[in-house]
């Protein structure tokens, strides 16, 4: 999925996306609740949240697919619909199907023809890694191949903001790596990339910035490292010697614990105060072998933050 030509995004300064105290409800369900955030040129931003957090509703508002109940959504200083009509936004969404009885080349050519600033069709096919299946009809494609066709349509023209909703679902590991290499190229050229994903390792590896939504609200906003630090807890892992007989309830009662797992002799803990927890382990009179203390990964930090939010 290499690009046959390089074009720098149209110069963009200031704010690319602005949400100011935005709300959106569906009946009695508040899907987006007082959301305020800004995106800037050249950022690669991951949008995370559990099911029902408001991610899809937020993207719908951003793309002008639904109106906000209250608050303001602006793209490049104008309305979402005006920005999309001008070709400044490319989108790859989960919803909406592809025409099935046309070839990949035909559907990509259609996408290019509709864009105000289109790329050549062959360039789009090559960038998306679908040039080898260009003459195949869409209904003969695998799920991962269809995802790459959706990506081709999202990048059929010269857009300054690319919005991706679960973009690598169905792709194999090689395709996912190639996809994100292309996205890095897009961001390096000055484009802003916003993607929602359930693959937290992708957010950790790819995103400059991570937004965590819960209950329609912005729960956290920062780099992956900052999100991990905000969760506060640390991981503790050790093996118990075969001669160390420790009651399960005693281990679960260790101070500052927020998580506990045991598999045979291996104990994995999460703690708000790793020093106090480790000190208490030694105070039990056991010798923890292969002791490791480390910060949480993004997935564990995400779980910790969203579980805390669900209790509020």
C-alpha positions in Angstrom: 0.0 0.0 0.0 2.5 2.6 -1.1 1.5 5.9 -2.5 2.4 6.6 -6.1 2.5 10.3 -5.6 2.9 12.6 -2.7 0.8 15.7 -2.2 0.9 17.9 0.8 -2.4 18.7 2.4 -3.9 22.1 1.8 -2.3 24.4 4.4 -4.4 24.4 7.5 -3.8 26.5 10.6 -5.6 26.8 13.8 -8.4 24.3 14.7 -9.5 21.5 12.3 -12.4 20.2 14.5 -14.1 22.0 17.3 -16.9 20.7 19.6 -18.2 23.2 22.1 -20.6 21.8 24.8 -22.3 19.5 22.3 -25.2 17.3 23.3 -27.2 14.7 21.4 -30.0 12.5 22.7 -32.1 9.7 21.2 -35.3 9.6 23.2 -34.2 9.3 26.8 -30.7 8.3 26.0 -28.1 11.0 26.1 -25.5 9.7 23.6 -23.3 12.8 23.7 -23.3 14.9 26.9 -21.7 18.3 27.0 -18.7 17.3 24.8 -16.0 19.8 24.1 -12.8 19.1 22.2 -10.5 20.4 19.5 -8.4 18.7 16.9 -5.4 20.3 15.2 -3.5 20.0 11.9 -1.3 16.9 11.5 -2.5 15.1 14.6 -3.3 11.4 14.6 -6.0 11.0 17.2 -7.5 7.7 18.6 -11.1 7.8 19.8 -11.7 5.1 22.5 -14.7 4.1 24.6 -16.7 1.1 25.6 -19.8 0.1 23.6 -22.4 2.8 24.1 -19.9 5.5 25.0 -20.9 7.8 22.2 -18.1 7.3 19.7 -20.4 6.7 16.6 -22.7 9.5 17.6 -19.7 11.8 17.9 -18.5 10.9 14.4 -22.0 11.3 13.0 -22.1 14.8 14.4 -18.6 15.6 13.2 -19.5 14.5 9.6 -22.8 16.4 9.6 -24.8 13.2 9.4 -26.9 14.2 12.4 -27.5 17.7 13.9 -26.5 18.4 17.5 -29.3 19.1 20.0 -27.2 21.9 21.6 -23.7 23.3 21.3 -21.6 23.9 18.2 -19.7 21.6 15.9 -17.2 23.3 13.5 -14.8 21.9 10.9 -12.2 24.3 9.5 -14.2 27.2 10.9 -17.4 26.2 9.0 -20.2 23.7 9.3 -19.5 20.0 8.9 -21.8 19.8 5.8 -19.9 22.7 4.1 -16.5 21.1 4.9 -17.6 17.8 3.5 -19.1 19.3 0.4 -15.9 21.2 -0.2 -14.0 17.9 -0.2 -12.0 18.7 2.9 -13.1 15.5 4.8 -12.7 11.8 3.8 -14.5 9.2 5.9 -14.5 5.5 6.3 -17.5 4.4 8.4 -18.8 1.0 9.6 -22.4 1.8 8.5 -23.5 1.7 4.9 -22.7 -1.0 2.4 -20.8 -1.1 -0.8 -22.4 -1.7 -4.2 -21.9 -5.4 -4.8 -22.2 -6.0 -8.5 -19.6 -3.5 -9.6 -15.8 -4.0 -9.8 -13.4 -2.4 -7.3 -12.1 -0.1 -10.1 -15.6 1.0 -11.0 -16.6 1.9 -7.4 -13.3 3.7 -6.8 -13.6 5.6 -10.1 -17.0 6.7 -9.0 -15.6 7.9 -5.6 -12.9 9.9 -7.4 -15.4 11.4 -9.9 -17.5 12.8 -7.0 -14.6 14.4 -5.1 -13.9 18.1 -5.8 -10.2 17.4 -5.7 -9.8 13.8 -6.9 -6.6 11.7 -7.1 -6.0 9.5 -10.2 -7.9 6.3 -9.9 -4.8 4.1 -10.2 -3.1 6.0 -7.5 -6.0 5.5 -5.1 -6.1 1.8 -5.9 -2.4 1.4 -5.2 -2.4 3.4 -2.0 -5.3 1.3 -0.6 -3.6 -2.0 -1.7 -6.5 -3.0 -3.9 -4.9 -2.6 -7.3 -4.4 -6.4 -7.5 -8.1 -7.0 -7.1 -9.3 -4.0 -9.2 -11.2 -6.1 -11.7 -13.0 -8.2 -9.0 -16.6 -7.5 -8.1 -17.2 -6.2 -4.6 -19.4 -9.2 -3.7 -16.4 -11.5 -4.3 -14.2 -9.7 -1.7 -13.3 -10.8 1.8 -14.2 -8.6 4.8 -10.7 -7.3 5.0 -10.6 -6.5 1.3 -13.9 -4.7 1.5 -12.4 -2.6 4.3 -9.5 -1.6 2.0 -12.1 -0.6 -0.6 -13.8 1.6 2.0 -10.4 3.1 2.7 -9.8 3.8 -1.0 -13.1 5.7 -1.1 -12.1 7.7 2.0 -8.9 8.8 0.4 -10.2 9.2 -3.2 -9.5 12.9 -3.1 -7.3 15.5 -1.5 -8.8 15.9 1.9 -7.4 17.6 5.0 -9.2 15.5 7.6 -9.6 11.7 7.4 -12.2 10.1 9.7 -12.0 6.3 10.3 -14.5 4.2 12.2 -13.0 0.8 13.2 -10.9 0.9 10.0 -8.9 -2.4 10.3 -11.7 -4.7 11.3 -11.4 -7.9 9.3 -7.8 -7.1 8.1 -5.0 -9.5 8.7 -1.9 -8.4 10.5 0.1 -7.6 7.4 -2.8 -5.5 5.9 -3.2 -3.7 9.2 0.5 -2.8 9.3 0.4 -1.6 5.8 -2.7 0.4 6.4 -1.2 2.3 9.4 2.0 3.0 7.4 -0.2 4.7 4.9 -2.0 6.7 7.6 1.4 7.8 9.0 2.2 9.2 5.6 -1.1 11.0 5.4 -0.4 12.7 8.8 3.2 13.5 7.9 1.8 15.5 4.9 -0.2 17.7 7.3 -3.5 15.8 7.3 -5.4 15.2 10.6 -6.4 11.6 11.2 -9.2 10.7 13.6 -9.9 7.0 14.2 -12.2 5.0 16.5 -11.0 1.6 17.3 -11.4 -1.4 19.7 -7.8 -2.4 19.0 -6.2 -0.6 21.8 -2.7 -1.7 20.8 -3.2 0.3 17.6 -4.1 3.4 19.6 -1.0 2.9 21.7 1.3 2.4 18.8 -0.2 4.9 16.3 -1.9 7.8 18.0 -0.2 11.1 19.0 -3.2 11.7 21.2 -5.9 9.5 22.8 -9.5 10.6 23.6 -11.5 8.4 25.9 -15.3 8.7 25.9 -17.6 7.3 28.6 -21.3 7.9 28.9 -21.1 10.5 26.1 -18.5 12.6 28.0 -14.8 13.1 27.5 -13.2 11.1 30.2 -9.5 11.6 29.3 -7.5 13.5 26.7 -3.7 13.1 26.3 -0.9 11.0 24.9 -1.1 7.2 25.5 1.6 7.7 28.2 -0.5 10.3 29.9 -3.6 8.2 29.8 -1.7 5.3 31.4 -0.3 7.5 34.1 -3.7 8.9 34.8 -5.0 5.5 35.6 -2.7 5.5 38.6 -2.4 1.8 39.2 0.7 -0.4 38.5 1.1 -4.0 37.6 2.8 -6.4 40.0 3.7 -9.9 38.8 5.5 -12.7 40.7 5.8 -16.4 41.1 5.3 -18.1 44.5 7.8 -20.8 45.5 6.2 -24.2 45.7 6.8 -24.3 49.5 5.0 -21.0 50.0 1.4 -21.9 50.9 -0.6 -18.7 50.9 -4.3 -18.6 51.3 -6.2 -17.0 48.4 -8.1 -14.6 50.7 -4.9 -13.4 52.3 -3.5 -12.4 48.9 -6.8 -10.7 47.9 -6.6 -8.7 51.1 -3.2 -7.1 50.3 -3.3 -3.3 50.6 -4.1 -1.0 47.7 -5.2 -3.7 45.3 -7.4 -2.8 42.3 -7.1 -6.1 40.5 -6.1 -9.7 41.3 -5.4 -12.8 39.2 -3.7 -16.1 40.0 -2.8 -18.9 37.6 -1.1 -21.7 39.5 2.1 -20.3 41.1 1.9 -17.0 39.1 0.2 -14.0 40.8 -0.7 -10.9 38.8 -1.9 -7.8 40.7 -2.9 -4.2 40.1 -2.2 -1.7 42.8 -2.7 2.0 43.6 0.4 1.8 45.7 2.9 -0.8 44.5 5.4 -0.1 47.2 2.8 -0.9 50.0 1.6 -4.0 48.2 5.0 -5.5 47.6 6.1 -4.7 51.2 3.0 -6.5 52.4 3.8 -9.5 50.3 7.2 -9.8 51.9 5.6 -9.4 55.3 3.6 -12.6 54.7 6.9 -14.4 55.0 7.0 -15.6 51.4 9.6 -15.0 48.8 8.1 -13.7 45.5 10.3 -14.9 42.6 10.6 -13.1 39.3 9.0 -10.0 40.8 8.1 -7.4 38.2 6.5 -4.0 38.8 5.5 -1.9 35.8 2.9 0.7 34.6 -0.4 -0.4 33.1 -0.7 -0.9 29.4 -3.2 1.3 27.5 -5.8 -1.5 27.5 -5.6 -1.9 31.3 -5.6 1.8 31.9 -8.6 2.2 29.6 -10.5 -0.5 31.6 -9.5 1.1 34.9 -10.7 4.6 33.8 -14.0 3.4 32.2 -14.8 1.2 35.2 -14.2 4.1 37.5 -16.5 6.3 35.3 -19.3 3.7 35.4 -19.4 3.9 39.2 -20.0 7.7 39.1 
